[in-house]
Amino acid sequence: MENKELDPEHIAVLIAIYDACGGSIRGHVPIQAIRSKLTVPYKQLCKDVLKNLKKHPDVLIHEHVGRDHSYGITMNGIHFLRKKGIL
């Protein structure tokens, strides 16, 4: 993902991760918890959007790899949402 500007579906998933983690950078949640925060058009795109967000040059999310994958938001992700006026 060379472009630093995010599409609306990327921003929606980033907000869903923030909400699912309770705004904590130490929280990590499975993809099911992220999908539960999204509406119908974005639920189907969630897995692909997460792959793209992991490749973002500003490192907006982090992934916990283990038995189950889980995701969390980074301080860069929170700063990005604040800069956009979402938080």
ABEGO torsion letter per residue (X at the ends): XABABBBAAAAAAAAAAAAAAGGBAABBBBAAAAAAABBAAAAAAAAAAAAAAAABAAGABBBBBBABBBBBBBAAAAAAAAAAGAX
